[in-house]
Amino acid sequence: MLKLYAKAWIFKQRVMDRISKLRSSEEGATIAEYALVLTVVVVGLILVLQQLTTTLQSKILEIVTEISNAKNP
């Protein structure tokens, strides 16, 4: 019984050591920061492309209207 308790205690210590190493790791924070920056850039890019799409649609519609008016004086 004592051997089983000792093995369980050692296993618990190893798991706790691994968890504490993960908490103190700077690499995880760096990945999170990159993900946050990437998210902000993607959202900004989507907003810019939406505005560009709206502008291009209105310009194309204006050109088509001018062409139609030129054909039908």
Jmol script that loads the backbone (N, CA, C; Angstrom):
load data "model"
ATOM      1  N   MET A   1       0.831  -1.191   0.000  1.00  0.00           N
ATOM      2  CA  MET A   1       0.000   0.000   0.000  1.00  0.00           C
ATOM      3  C   MET A   1       0.874   1.252   0.000  1.00  0.00           C
ATOM      4  N   LEU A   2       1.946   1.205   0.750  1.00  0.00           N
ATOM      5  CA  LEU A   2       2.854   2.348   0.820  1.00  0.00           C
ATOM      6  C   LEU A   2       3.507   2.618  -0.534  1.00  0.00           C
ATOM      7  N   LYS A   3       3.830   1.542  -1.282  1.00  0.00           N
ATOM      8  CA  LYS A   3       4.423   1.713  -2.609  1.00  0.00           C
ATOM      9  C   LYS A   3       3.444   2.416  -3.550  1.00  0.00           C
ATOM     10  N   LEU A   4       2.186   2.026  -3.485  1.00  0.00           N
ATOM     11  CA  LEU A   4       1.171   2.646  -4.332  1.00  0.00           C
ATOM     12  C   LEU A   4       1.018   4.124  -3.993  1.00  0.00           C
ATOM     13  N   TYR A   5       1.010   4.440  -2.696  1.00  0.00           N
ATOM     14  CA  TYR A   5       0.916   5.838  -2.269  1.00  0.00           C
ATOM     15  C   TYR A   5       2.123   6.633  -2.758  1.00  0.00           C
ATOM     16  N   ALA A   6       3.296   6.051  -2.664  1.00  0.00           N
ATOM     17  CA  ALA A   6       4.519   6.735  -3.084  1.00  0.00           C
ATOM     18  C   ALA A   6       4.494   6.993  -4.594  1.00  0.00           C
ATOM     19  N   LYS A   7       4.053   6.005  -5.367  1.00  0.00           N
ATOM     20  CA  LYS A   7       3.982   6.179  -6.817  1.00  0.00           C
ATOM     21  C   LYS A   7       2.964   7.262  -7.187  1.00  0.00           C
ATOM     22  N   ALA A   8       1.833   7.252  -6.507  1.00  0.00           N
ATOM     23  CA  ALA A   8       0.805   8.262  -6.780  1.00  0.00           C
ATOM     24  C   ALA A   8       1.316   9.650  -6.422  1.00  0.00           C
ATOM     25  N   TRP A   9       2.038   9.769  -5.311  1.00  0.00           N
ATOM     26  CA  TRP A   9       2.575  11.060  -4.888  1.00  0.00           C
ATOM     27  C   TRP A   9       3.620  11.570  -5.883  1.00  0.00           C
ATOM     28  N   ILE A  10       4.469  10.676  -6.359  1.00  0.00           N
ATOM     29  CA  ILE A  10       5.493  11.051  -7.341  1.00  0.00           C
ATOM     30  C   ILE A  10       4.830  11.494  -8.651  1.00  0.00           C
ATOM     31  N   PHE A  11       3.803  10.748  -9.070  1.00  0.00           N
ATOM     32  CA  PHE A  11       3.078  11.116 -10.287  1.00  0.00           C
ATOM     33  C   PHE A  11       2.453  12.496 -10.146  1.00  0.00           C
ATOM     34  N   LYS A  12       1.837  12.750  -8.987  1.00  0.00           N
ATOM     35  CA  LYS A  12       1.225  14.062  -8.730  1.00  0.00           C
ATOM     36  C   LYS A  12       2.274  15.163  -8.785  1.00  0.00           C
ATOM     37  N   GLN A  13       3.429  14.926  -8.227  1.00  0.00           N
ATOM     38  CA  GLN A  13       4.499  15.924  -8.235  1.00  0.00           C
ATOM     39  C   GLN A  13       4.963  16.216  -9.662  1.00  0.00           C
ATOM     40  N   ARG A  14       5.085  15.178 -10.469  1.00  0.00           N
ATOM     41  CA  ARG A  14       5.506  15.385 -11.862  1.00  0.00           C
ATOM     42  C   ARG A  14       4.481  16.213 -12.628  1.00  0.00           C
ATOM     43  N   VAL A  15       3.207  15.904 -12.426  1.00  0.00           N
ATOM     44  CA  VAL A  15       2.152  16.656 -13.095  1.00  0.00           C
ATOM     45  C   VAL A  15       2.174  18.114 -12.630  1.00  0.00           C
ATOM     46  N   MET A  16       2.318  18.334 -11.341  1.00  0.00           N
ATOM     47  CA  MET A  16       2.356  19.700 -10.817  1.00  0.00           C
ATOM     48  C   MET A  16       3.571  20.463 -11.346  1.00  0.00           C
ATOM     49  N   ASP A  17       4.704  19.783 -11.487  1.00  0.00           N
ATOM     50  CA  ASP A  17       5.898  20.424 -12.041  1.00  0.00           C
ATOM     51  C   ASP A  17       5.668  20.844 -13.488  1.00  0.00           C
ATOM     52  N   ARG A  18       5.034  19.972 -14.266  1.00  0.00           N
ATOM     53  CA  ARG A  18       4.760  20.307 -15.662  1.00  0.00           C
ATOM     54  C   ARG A  18       3.803  21.481 -15.765  1.00  0.00           C
ATOM     55  N   ILE A  19       2.793  21.513 -14.927  1.00  0.00           N
ATOM     56  CA  ILE A  19       1.833  22.614 -14.938  1.00  0.00           C
ATOM     57  C   ILE A  19       2.517  23.918 -14.567  1.00  0.00           C
ATOM     58  N   SER A  20       3.379  23.881 -13.566  1.00  0.00           N
ATOM     59  CA  SER A  20       4.067  25.111 -13.163  1.00  0.00           C
ATOM     60  C   SER A  20       5.022  25.587 -14.247  1.00  0.00           C
ATOM     61  N   LYS A  21       5.631  24.661 -14.994  1.00  0.00           N
ATOM     62  CA  LYS A  21       6.499  25.063 -16.106  1.00  0.00           C
ATOM     63  C   LYS A  21       5.697  25.717 -17.217  1.00  0.00           C
ATOM     64  N   LEU A  22       4.504  25.201 -17.475  1.00  0.00           N
ATOM     65  CA  LEU A  22       3.658  25.801 -18.512  1.00  0.00           C
ATOM     66  C   LEU A  22       3.208  27.199 -18.115  1.00  0.00           C
ATOM     67  N   ARG A  23       2.926  27.395 -16.858  1.00  0.00           N
ATOM     68  CA  ARG A  23       2.495  28.721 -16.387  1.00  0.00           C
ATOM     69  C   ARG A  23       3.590  29.755 -16.521  1.00  0.00           C
ATOM     70  N   SER A  24       4.822  29.354 -16.252  1.00  0.00           N
ATOM     71  CA  SER A  24       5.929  30.309 -16.289  1.00  0.00           C
ATOM     72  C   SER A  24       6.517  30.474 -17.680  1.00  0.00           C
ATOM     73  N   SER A  25       6.029  29.715 -18.637  1.00  0.00           N
ATOM     74  CA  SER A  25       6.564  29.781 -19.989  1.00  0.00           C
ATOM     75  C   SER A  25       6.155  31.090 -20.665  1.00  0.00           C
ATOM     76  N   GLU A  26       7.094  31.771 -21.271  1.00  0.00           N
ATOM     77  CA  GLU A  26       6.827  33.008 -22.000  1.00  0.00           C
ATOM     78  C   GLU A  26       6.293  32.711 -23.396  1.00  0.00           C
ATOM     79  N   GLU A  27       6.523  31.524 -23.899  1.00  0.00           N
ATOM     80  CA  GLU A  27       6.127  31.179 -25.256  1.00  0.00           C
ATOM     81  C   GLU A  27       4.616  31.237 -25.430  1.00  0.00           C
ATOM     82  N   GLY A  28       3.865  30.787 -24.454  1.00  0.00           N
ATOM     83  CA  GLY A  28       2.413  30.813 -24.538  1.00  0.00           C
ATOM     84  C   GLY A  28       1.885  32.230 -24.650  1.00  0.00           C
ATOM     85  N   ALA A  29       2.452  33.142 -23.897  1.00  0.00           N
ATOM     86  CA  ALA A  29       2.027  34.546 -23.951  1.00  0.00           C
ATOM     87  C   ALA A  29       2.350  35.144 -25.315  1.00  0.00           C
ATOM     88  N   THR A  30       3.467  34.783 -25.879  1.00  0.00           N
ATOM     89  CA  THR A  30       3.858  35.312 -27.171  1.00  0.00           C
ATOM     90  C   THR A  30       2.884  34.852 -28.253  1.00  0.00           C
ATOM     91  N   ILE A  31       2.497  33.602 -28.212  1.00  0.00           N
ATOM     92  CA  ILE A  31       1.552  33.077 -29.193  1.00  0.00           C
ATOM     93  C   ILE A  31       0.207  33.795 -29.044  1.00  0.00           C
ATOM     94  N   ALA A  32      -0.214  34.023 -27.807  1.00  0.00           N
ATOM     95  CA  ALA A  32      -1.481  34.724 -27.570  1.00  0.00           C
ATOM     96  C   ALA A  32      -1.413  36.153 -28.102  1.00  0.00           C
ATOM     97  N   GLU A  33      -0.289  36.808 -27.927  1.00  0.00           N
ATOM     98  CA  GLU A  33      -0.136  38.171 -28.428  1.00  0.00           C
ATOM     99  C   GLU A  33      -0.191  38.205 -29.951  1.00  0.00           C
ATOM    100  N   TYR A  34       0.483  37.268 -30.594  1.00  0.00           N
ATOM    101  CA  TYR A  34       0.433  37.203 -32.058  1.00  0.00           C
ATOM    102  C   TYR A  34      -0.986  36.936 -32.547  1.00  0.00           C
ATOM    103  N   ALA A  35      -1.700  36.067 -31.865  1.00  0.00           N
ATOM    104  CA  ALA A  35      -3.084  35.767 -32.248  1.00  0.00           C
ATOM    105  C   ALA A  35      -3.958  37.004 -32.110  1.00  0.00           C
ATOM    106  N   LEU A  36      -3.759  37.772 -31.061  1.00  0.00           N
ATOM    107  CA  LEU A  36      -4.531  38.993 -30.857  1.00  0.00           C
ATOM    108  C   LEU A  36      -4.234  40.023 -31.946  1.00  0.00           C
ATOM    109  N   VAL A  37      -2.982  40.215 -32.271  1.00  0.00           N
ATOM    110  CA  VAL A  37      -2.603  41.165 -33.317  1.00  0.00           C
ATOM    111  C   VAL A  37      -3.166  40.708 -34.662  1.00  0.00           C
ATOM    112  N   LEU A  38      -3.073  39.416 -34.943  1.00  0.00           N
ATOM    113  CA  LEU A  38      -3.607  38.891 -36.191  1.00  0.00           C
ATOM    114  C   LEU A  38      -5.111  39.108 -36.278  1.00  0.00           C
ATOM    115  N   THR A  39      -5.809  38.934 -35.177  1.00  0.00           N
ATOM    116  CA  THR A  39      -7.255  39.151 -35.153  1.00  0.00           C
ATOM    117  C   THR A  39      -7.589  40.606 -35.461  1.00  0.00           C
ATOM    118  N   VAL A  40      -6.882  41.522 -34.859  1.00  0.00           N
ATOM    119  CA  VAL A  40      -7.126  42.953 -35.102  1.00  0.00           C
ATOM    120  C   VAL A  40      -6.844  43.309 -36.563  1.00  0.00           C
ATOM    121  N   VAL A  41      -5.776  42.775 -37.112  1.00  0.00           N
ATOM    122  CA  VAL A  41      -5.435  43.057 -38.508  1.00  0.00           C
ATOM    123  C   VAL A  41      -6.496  42.497 -39.444  1.00  0.00           C
ATOM    124  N   VAL A  42      -6.956  41.285 -39.181  1.00  0.00           N
ATOM    125  CA  VAL A  42      -7.972  40.669 -40.045  1.00  0.00           C
ATOM    126  C   VAL A  42      -9.276  41.456 -39.982  1.00  0.00           C
ATOM    127  N   VAL A  43      -9.699  41.860 -38.793  1.00  0.00           N
ATOM    128  CA  VAL A  43     -10.929  42.644 -38.664  1.00  0.00           C
ATOM    129  C   VAL A  43     -10.788  43.973 -39.404  1.00  0.00           C
ATOM    130  N   GLY A  44      -9.666  44.624 -39.266  1.00  0.00           N
ATOM    131  CA  GLY A  44      -9.428  45.881 -39.987  1.00  0.00           C
ATOM    132  C   GLY A  44      -9.443  45.682 -41.492  1.00  0.00           C
ATOM    133  N   LEU A  45      -8.833  44.605 -41.948  1.00  0.00           N
ATOM    134  CA  LEU A  45      -8.817  44.307 -43.373  1.00  0.00           C
ATOM    135  C   LEU A  45     -10.219  44.036 -43.898  1.00  0.00           C
ATOM    136  N   ILE A  46     -11.024  43.324 -43.144  1.00  0.00           N
ATOM    137  CA  ILE A  46     -12.403  43.057 -43.551  1.00  0.00           C
ATOM    138  C   ILE A  46     -13.186  44.361 -43.662  1.00  0.00           C
ATOM    139  N   LEU A  47     -13.018  45.253 -42.704  1.00  0.00           N
ATOM    140  CA  LEU A  47     -13.732  46.533 -42.746  1.00  0.00           C
ATOM    141  C   LEU A  47     -13.309  47.374 -43.950  1.00  0.00           C
ATOM    142  N   VAL A  48     -12.026  47.398 -44.229  1.00  0.00           N
ATOM    143  CA  VAL A  48     -11.535  48.165 -45.379  1.00  0.00           C
ATOM    144  C   VAL A  48     -12.064  47.575 -46.680  1.00  0.00           C
ATOM    145  N   LEU A  49     -12.044  46.255 -46.793  1.00  0.00           N
ATOM    146  CA  LEU A  49     -12.534  45.615 -48.012  1.00  0.00           C
ATOM    147  C   LEU A  49     -14.034  45.816 -48.202  1.00  0.00           C
ATOM    148  N   GLN A  50     -14.786  45.840 -47.108  1.00  0.00           N
ATOM    149  CA  GLN A  50     -16.218  46.119 -47.224  1.00  0.00           C
ATOM    150  C   GLN A  50     -16.459  47.525 -47.761  1.00  0.00           C
ATOM    151  N   GLN A  51     -15.724  48.483 -47.242  1.00  0.00           N
ATOM    152  CA  GLN A  51     -15.870  49.858 -47.717  1.00  0.00           C
ATOM    153  C   GLN A  51     -15.432  49.977 -49.171  1.00  0.00           C
ATOM    154  N   LEU A  52     -14.355  49.322 -49.529  1.00  0.00           N
ATOM    155  CA  LEU A  52     -13.864  49.343 -50.899  1.00  0.00           C
ATOM    156  C   LEU A  52     -14.878  48.707 -51.843  1.00  0.00           C
ATOM    157  N   THR A  53     -15.493  47.621 -51.415  1.00  0.00           N
ATOM    158  CA  THR A  53     -16.512  46.961 -52.230  1.00  0.00           C
ATOM    159  C   THR A  53     -17.685  47.887 -52.490  1.00  0.00           C
ATOM    160  N   THR A  54     -18.150  48.570 -51.453  1.00  0.00           N
ATOM    161  CA  THR A  54     -19.263  49.505 -51.606  1.00  0.00           C
ATOM    162  C   THR A  54     -18.902  50.629 -52.573  1.00  0.00           C
ATOM    163  N   THR A  55     -17.722  51.170 -52.443  1.00  0.00           N
ATOM    164  CA  THR A  55     -17.272  52.253 -53.322  1.00  0.00           C
ATOM    165  C   THR A  55     -17.154  51.778 -54.764  1.00  0.00           C
ATOM    166  N   LEU A  56     -16.568  50.598 -54.952  1.00  0.00           N
ATOM    167  CA  LEU A  56     -16.425  50.074 -56.310  1.00  0.00           C
ATOM    168  C   LEU A  56     -17.775  49.771 -56.945  1.00  0.00           C
ATOM    169  N   GLN A  57     -18.709  49.261 -56.177  1.00  0.00           N
ATOM    170  CA  GLN A  57     -20.038  48.988 -56.718  1.00  0.00           C
ATOM    171  C   GLN A  57     -20.715  50.273 -57.190  1.00  0.00           C
ATOM    172  N   SER A  58     -20.600  51.328 -56.394  1.00  0.00           N
ATOM    173  CA  SER A  58     -21.229  52.589 -56.795  1.00  0.00           C
ATOM    174  C   SER A  58     -20.552  53.172 -58.029  1.00  0.00           C
ATOM    175  N   LYS A  59     -19.232  53.060 -58.135  1.00  0.00           N
ATOM    176  CA  LYS A  59     -18.517  53.577 -59.312  1.00  0.00           C
ATOM    177  C   LYS A  59     -18.880  52.777 -60.557  1.00  0.00           C
ATOM    178  N   ILE A  60     -18.946  51.460 -60.433  1.00  0.00           N
ATOM    179  CA  ILE A  60     -19.307  50.623 -61.579  1.00  0.00           C
ATOM    180  C   ILE A  60     -20.728  50.932 -62.028  1.00  0.00           C
ATOM    181  N   LEU A  61     -21.637  51.088 -61.062  1.00  0.00           N
ATOM    182  CA  LEU A  61     -23.016  51.442 -61.406  1.00  0.00           C
ATOM    183  C   LEU A  61     -23.066  52.803 -62.110  1.00  0.00           C
ATOM    184  N   GLU A  62     -22.262  53.733 -61.668  1.00  0.00           N
ATOM    185  CA  GLU A  62     -22.201  55.057 -62.302  1.00  0.00           C
ATOM    186  C   GLU A  62     -21.696  54.947 -63.737  1.00  0.00           C
ATOM    187  N   ILE A  63     -20.670  54.137 -63.959  1.00  0.00           N
ATOM    188  CA  ILE A  63     -20.117  53.950 -65.301  1.00  0.00           C
ATOM    189  C   ILE A  63     -21.144  53.291 -66.219  1.00  0.00           C
ATOM    190  N   VAL A  64     -21.823  52.266 -65.712  1.00  0.00           N
ATOM    191  CA  VAL A  64     -22.834  51.572 -66.512  1.00  0.00           C
ATOM    192  C   VAL A  64     -23.974  52.526 -66.870  1.00  0.00           C
ATOM    193  N   THR A  65     -24.378  53.356 -65.929  1.00  0.00           N
ATOM    194  CA  THR A  65     -25.435  54.335 -66.188  1.00  0.00           C
ATOM    195  C   THR A  65     -25.000  55.331 -67.252  1.00  0.00           C
ATOM    196  N   GLU A  66     -23.763  55.812 -67.184  1.00  0.00           N
ATOM    197  CA  GLU A  66     -23.250  56.750 -68.184  1.00  0.00           C
ATOM    198  C   GLU A  66     -23.207  56.105 -69.566  1.00  0.00           C
ATOM    199  N   ILE A  67     -22.793  54.838 -69.623  1.00  0.00           N
ATOM    200  CA  ILE A  67     -22.729  54.133 -70.907  1.00  0.00           C
ATOM    201  C   ILE A  67     -24.141  53.959 -71.469  1.00  0.00           C
ATOM    202  N   SER A  68     -25.084  53.601 -70.613  1.00  0.00           N
ATOM    203  CA  SER A  68     -26.469  53.425 -71.058  1.00  0.00           C
ATOM    204  C   SER A  68     -27.058  54.745 -71.558  1.00  0.00           C
ATOM    205  N   ASN A  69     -26.765  55.834 -70.875  1.00  0.00           N
ATOM    206  CA  ASN A  69     -27.255  57.144 -71.293  1.00  0.00           C
ATOM    207  C   ASN A  69     -26.607  57.595 -72.595  1.00  0.00           C
ATOM    208  N   ALA A  70     -25.360  57.214 -72.829  1.00  0.00           N
ATOM    209  CA  ALA A  70     -24.665  57.603 -74.052  1.00  0.00           C
ATOM    210  C   ALA A  70     -25.234  56.855 -75.248  1.00  0.00           C
ATOM    211  N   LYS A  71     -25.655  55.618 -75.058  1.00  0.00           N
ATOM    212  CA  LYS A  71     -26.222  54.841 -76.141  1.00  0.00           C
ATOM    213  C   LYS A  71     -27.632  55.308 -76.478  1.00  0.00           C
ATOM    214  N   ASN A  72     -28.371  55.803 -75.507  1.00  0.00           N
ATOM    215  CA  ASN A  72     -29.747  56.242 -75.685  1.00  0.00           C
ATOM    216  C   ASN A  72     -29.864  57.744 -75.444  1.00  0.00           C
ATOM    217  N   PRO A  73     -29.490  58.559 -76.439  1.00  0.00           N
ATOM    218  CA  PRO A  73     -29.542  60.020 -76.229  1.00  0.00           C
ATOM    219  C   PRO A  73     -30.945  60.574 -76.206  1.00  0.00           C
TER     220      PRO A  73
END
end "model"
wireframe off; spacefill off
backbone 0.3
color backbone group
